[in-house]
Amino acid sequence: MRALLITAAAVMLASTVQVDRISMSPLQAQDRVAGVIAAARKALGGEEKVAALKGLTAEGPFRRSMGGRDMEGTSTLTIVRPDKMRRVEEMAMGGMVGGPMIERTSVLAGHTAWDDTANRGGMGGGMQIVMRGPGDAPPPGGGPGPTPEQLNEVRVRRMRVQLQRLMAALVVEGPQTWVDAGVAESPDGKADILEAKEDTGRTLRLFIDQATHLPVMVQYQDPKPMIMMQGGAVRGPGGPGGPPPMTAEEREKRLEEMRRTPPQMGTYAMHLGDYKKVDGVMLPHKIDISLDGEPNEEWTVEKYKVNPTIKADTWEKK
């Protein structure tokens, strides 16, 4: 079934996966979707266990490609249903010795959201890395920057969509009502496809393995990430090197270019595997993400906590 995960990532691009649209009446389609969801919830641990999952934490090492460079570190995710999420990533450039560490925190707390990025360490006067990740869109049309209220609205929408994708992956919960999108078939197996519209208006697809009834992939569209490095020398397997330091004026110019450059859209696929039962709920311990069919991120969840005690200040910016 792993081959199904890889090939299904390019459902709309490659001929190795056949997508069969099933001809049926609207009522039959609703019944089919209900049956697929019921079987998935049962495979995940049962409707009662899934409903009782009010929150969780997940922690483990990850590796991600950004701007042609590999970043690696540890990611900690906290979710409280229905509308709270916190993700903390501590990362460095893969293979770098003595380079900068980045701590990136993103929080959704109902109708408010915030991001914070801190650079620590570095070589040769302090290297810094500035990133614009998926969903961090620049002002429309390159116009004036948004107001604080508009920035909050953009962050809330971006993080709400990210939470919706995770809820689809973990508990088969859609941002809107799921509709039938057919069956993906490869030489290694079949997967039922459910579709729903995200808050962005774009389509979210959920692939559920017909053999195990477990979610195996979530597919969606998002802007591709951008990255800027400045200052210091990079020491890696190839020896010293890296971009020279920038003046403050050059840095601001580059940041402005990043803000105003229209994002390039890409097709992302979140692959789910290595399911293990945690407090009665089946949860994926291997979550890989591909971008336009190419590997982009690997996250191994080493520790889950189901319905943990969450401190109230978890959602506050310190």
N, C-alpha and C positions, 0 to 999 in steps of 0.2 A: 504493500500500500504506500510505502514511502515514494515509489516512483510516481504514483498518482499525485502526490503532493507537489512534486517538482514539475511535472508536466501540466497539471491543472492550473499552475500559476499563470500560464499564458493561454488561458482558455480562448480568448478572443484573438490570439495572435498566431497560434500554431495549429497545425493539422494533426498532431499526434494525439490530441484529445478531441473526441467527438461529443458535442452537446446536443442531446435529443430533446426537443420541445414536445411535450406530451399534449396531444389533442384531447381536450375534455371540456365539459361545461364548467361555468364559474363555480357552481356548487360542488362538483366533483373535484375541482382544483382546490377549493377550500378544505374539503375532507382530506385530500392528499397531504396538504401542508400541515393540517392538524395531526395527521398520523405520523408524519416525519418528526414533528416537534415532540409529540408524546413519546415516541421511541427513543429520541435523543435524551429527553429528560430522564427516562427510565434508565438508560445506559449510564448517565451521569451520577446516578444514585437514587433516583426516584423523585417525584414531584415534591414530596414533603421535605426531603433533604435540600433540594434546590431552592425551594421557597424560604427555608430557614437560613440560607446563606445570606446574611445581612452585610457581611464585610469580610475582607481578608487582607493579608499582607503576603508579598512574595519577594524573595531576595535571592540574588545569585549573580555570577559573572556574565559579562556580555562582551561582544566584539562587534564593531560597526564600521562600515565604510562611509566616510564623509568627505566629499570633495576630492576623491581620489586617494585619500589617506585613511589608514585604519586606526580607529580609536578603540581602546579596551578599558574595562573597569568593572564596577559593580553597580547594579541597578536595584533599587528598593521601591516597590510599588505598594501603596496602601489604597484600598477601595472601601467606601462605605456607601451602600445603596440607599437612595437612588441617585444622588448627585454630588458625591464627594470623592475626590481622588488626589493623591499626592505621589509624585514620582521624583526620586532623588537619584541622580547619576554622578558617580565619582569616576573620572576617566582620565586617561593619558594617551598619548600617541603610541601605538604599538611599536615595540622595539626600541623606543627612545630611552636613553639612560640619563637620569638627572633632568628630564624635561618638565614642563609645566603640568600640573594637575588641575583639572577643571571639575568644579562641583556645580551641577545644574539642577535646580529645584523648580518644579512646576506644580501648582496647586489649583484645584477647582473646589470651591466651597459654595455650592448652590448658585447664586447669581453673581458671585465675585470670583476672580481668578487672578493669579500673579505668577511671575517667573523671576528667578534670580540666578545669576551666573557669577561664580567667583573663580578667578585664576590664581593659582598658588605655585610658587617656585618658578623655575625656568633657568635658562643658561644665557650667559653673555648679556647681563643687564635686564633679564626678565622677558622671556618669550611669552606672548599672549596669543590665545586662539579665540576668535569670534565666530559664532555659528548662527546660521538661520536655518532652523530645522523645518520639517514638513508642517505646513499650516501657518508658518510665520510669514504671512504675506506682507508686501510693502504697501504703501498708500496707493489707492487706485489711480492709474493714469499718471503716476509720478507727481501728483499734486502735493499740496501742503500736508504735513503730518497730522494724524488723527488727534482728537482731544483725549484727555484721560478717560472719559466715559466711553468713547468709541474704542479705545485700546482695550478697556475691560471687556467690552462686548465681543471684540475679536478674540480675546483670550478665552472667554467663557465658551464661545462657539467652538473654537479649536479643541479645547480640552473636553467639552461635552461630547464631541464627535469621537475623540480618542476613547473616552469611557464607553460610549455606545459600541465601539468595535470590540473592546475587551469583553463587554457583557454578552455580545453575540458569540464570541469565542468560548467563554467560560460557562454560560448558562442558557445559550440559544435565545437570548432576549434581543429583539430587534428595536431599532429606533422608531419604527412605525410597524404596521402590520406586515408580516411576512407574506410574500406571494410566491407561487411556484415558478421556477425558472428552468425546469427540466432536469436532465441527468447528465453528468459528465462521465464519460467512459474512456478508459485507457486499457491497454493490455493487462494492467495490473489490478483493475477493479473499477467499481462504479461509485459515484457520490451524488446524492440528491443536492440540488442547488435551490436555495431560498434567496429572495431578493427583498430589499427594503430601501427606502429613500433616507439619506442622512439629512441633517440640518443644513448641509451645504447644497442640497439638491442633487448631489451625486449619488450613484448607486452603490450600495453595500451588498456584497454577495457572501453567503455562508455555504460552505460545502460540508456535507455530512456523509460519512462513510456508510454505504448501505450494508456492509458486513458487520461492523461494530456499533453503528448508530452514534458514533462519537464525532464531534466537529473535527475536521482535519485542516480546514483553511478558511480564512476570511480575506476577501479581495476588495480593494477600494482604490480610489484615485486621490492623490495628494501632490502638492508641489515638491520638487526635488530639493534636498538640502544644499546650502551654500556654506563655505568655510573660508575664513581669512586668518592667516598667520602673520605675526609680526615680531621682530626682535629676536636676538639670541641665535645661537647655533644649535643645530640638531645633531645629536650623536646617536647613531644607530648602527646596524650591521654594516652599512656602507661607509661609516666614518663620519667626520665632521661635515657639516653642510647646512643648507636651509636658507630661508629668505633673510636678507639683511634687515637691520632695524629700520623702521619708518619714522619720519618726523611726525609731529602731532598733526600738521597740516595734511600730510599724505594719508595718515590713518583716518582722519575725518572724511577725506575725499573718498577713500575706499569704502568706509562705512555707508556713506551717502549713496554710493553706487550700488551697494548691496540692498539698501532700503528701496531704491527706485527701480532696480532691475526686475522686470516682470518674471514671476516664477515659472519655471518649466514644469509641466505636469508629468507625472509618472504613474504607472500601475504598480501598486504594492500588493503583496500577498503574504499574509501572516500564516505560516505553517505550524500546526500544532501536533505534538507527538510525545512519546514517552509518558503516557497517562499512568498515574498512580492514585490510589485512594487516600484521601486526607480527611479524617473525621467523617467518613461515609460518603464523601463527594469525590468523583473522579476529576483530577486536575492535570493539565499538561505540564510536564517538567522540562520540555524542550520546545522553545518558541523561536522559530527562525523567520526572518522577513526577507523576501526577495523584491527587487525593484526592476521592473521591465524584464522579468525573467532571470535576472542575475542575482546571486547571493548578495545581501546587503547587511544583514544583522543576524547574530546568533546570541540567544539568551538561554542559559541553563538555570532553571529555578532550583536552587538547592534546599530552600526552606519555605514552606507555606505555613501560615497560621489562619485558621478559619474562625471567624467571629471573635477576633482578639479585642481586648480593651484598648480603645483609642483615646488618647488624651485630647482634651478640648483645644489646646494650643497647637495641635498638629497642623491646623489649617491657617495659623497666623504667620504673617511674615515677621521674622525677628530681625 
